[in-house]
Amino acid sequence: PVSNASRPVPAYASPHVVILGVDSLRDDLAGTPSDERLVPHIDEFLSGAQRFSDAISPLARTYPALVSLMTGRHPVASNARFNLMPRRLVHEGDTLGDALRARGYHTVYATDEVRFANFDQSFGFDQLITPPVGASDFLLGTTGDLPLVNLLAGTRLGAWLFPANHANRAAHVSYRPEQFIARLDRELVVDRPNFLAIHLTLAHWPYSWAGQFTPTTPQQYRLAYRRSIAGVDRQFSDVWRLLEERGIFENAIVVVLSDHGEALGGATDSMLRKTGSGMEIWNSLWGHGTSVMSPHQYSVLLAIRAFGRAHLPGAPSVHSWPVSLEDVRPTLEELVTGVAPVNVDGISLRPYLADPASAAALATRVRYTETDFNTPMVL
């Protein structure tokens, strides 16, 4: 799906900044010794990265998590308290995109599903490479399952005739991972330092796409989730090759992360197995954003690495410091500009990367996470 056309690689003084997000990736499935390597391409990135093994999302849903990492603020401060929060009620303030755009960066947000992360230019982005935002996203799984739509949705003609279905993970019955890669290849232009926030959602429920069965039982959920994790790792590799072709890694700081994890009814997925009501136990055993009593829902993958002329303090290592997605923005901003923002809830990790011994001060750090807004009717 990636074009082989030769492109010149201009040199920029400022490093490209890339955030590669993988939706729903559990923190215990990447970078761990195992006979079954589900994510070999992500593991390869982690092998040379600074990884944070005790990282959490302040709220285990996509929109609150991404708003937190873009702003450095907790959902209580931004009011991004659940996925479908009306835009007028979200008070994000300045963002990482705003800060980098002020320094001449071209800022891009790219994703293959917008149902649960409705970002627009007001969050500091010059360009959106996304499906259109709208109520149709919630109907695509059924109304979009038509022979003509399925046949054409992945083509250039389909992008014009059926824009809501084209390269849209929400239309899972017709979505193919290579469609998003092709769209990214067509629309991404690198003609100055870029800030790229790319979020891949293949591993999100319902854990299926074109040609794959849709699970309907808990036993099937587990198998389908692992299959989707392996699939998104292949898509991660395709994105990586595309960015490499654009010359991004000649000078780049790259963060790889997940917005939240996923509970799958496993032995370590709940702290309430012998206490609480049946509903409380169930909520802590399955899904994400349903319970703060489920560590694998709010624990996330978080790692950072420099490429080419870019530089990070310290050597590749695994750090057990208590960190949060709120720390992404101040860390990246200080690495690029030399100054961390002050009006945020997160902290810059740059000083601790430069002097790991000083991270002992983080031992008493308190981090907050909360359960998403849930009602019995929604459940």
C-alpha positions, 0 to 999 in steps of 0.5 A: 500500500505504500508508494515506492516513488522516490522522494527527497529527504530535506534536512530540518533543524527541528526534529519531527515529533511523532506520537504513534498510538495503538488503541486498546493495547494492554501493557503486558502484551508488548516488550515482554519475553514470550513464546508467542510474540504478538507484536514483533514490530512494536517490540523492535521499537521498544528494544531501543527505547526509554520505556515506562513500565508503570504508566497509566491513563487518567481515564481509560477511554480514547477521547479523555486519554488523548485529550490528556496527552495532548494537553497535559491536563487531567480530565477533571481539568479539561472536562473531557470526562467521556468519549462523546462529551460535547465540544463546547463543554471541553476546555482543553486550553493550549495543546502540544499542537499549539506549542509546536505550531507556534514554532513552525511545525505542521501539525497532523492528526490521523486516525482510522476511526473517529467515533470515540475521538472527535478531534478537529483543528481547534485542538491545535492541528493544521490537518486532519487525515480522518473519516468524517465526524458524524452520527453516521459512524454509529450506523455504519456497522449495519447500514454500511454492510451492502454489497456495492458499498463493500465493493467500492469503499476501499477504492478512490471512487469509494472515497468520493462516493462513500466518504464515511465508509472509506478507510473507516474502522467504524465500518468494520464489515468493509474496513481493511487495514491497508485502506488507512495506510493508502490514505495516509500515503496520499495525504501526508506531506512532509515539507517542514518539521511535522508533529504527527499524532497517529492513532490506530484503532484496529484492536478496539472492540468489536475486534473484527474487520473485513474477512474476519469473524465478529466475536459474540461470546467472552471466549471468542472475545479473547481470541479475536482480541489477540488476532486484532493485536497481531493485526494492528502490529502489522499496520504499525509496521506499514505506518513505520515504512511509510514514515521512513520513506518520507525521511521522518526518521532522519531526525525524529522523537517518537512516542509509542503508546496505548490510550488504554488497555483491555480487561478480558476476564483474566486472572489479573483483570480485577481486584474485586473477584471476591467482593462487590456486587455481580455488576461491579465484578463484571465491569472490572473484568471486561472492556475498558473505562468500566472500573478503576478496580481493573489495572489492565484497563488503565495501565498503558504502554508508553515509550519514547525513542530518538532517531537520526539527528535527534537525541534523548538524554540517558540510555535505552532502559525500562523505568518503573517510575509512576507516570501518566499520559498527562506527562507526554505533552510536557516531556515532548515540549521540553525536549523540543523547545527547552521549556516545559509548560507550567499550566498542566497537571503532568510533569516533564520526564526529561530531567529524570531521563537525564538523571535517573537517580533523581526519579526517587522523588517520584516514589511519593507521586499520587496519580488519579484515574477515574471510571468513565460515565456509565449508566445502567441503560448504556451498559 
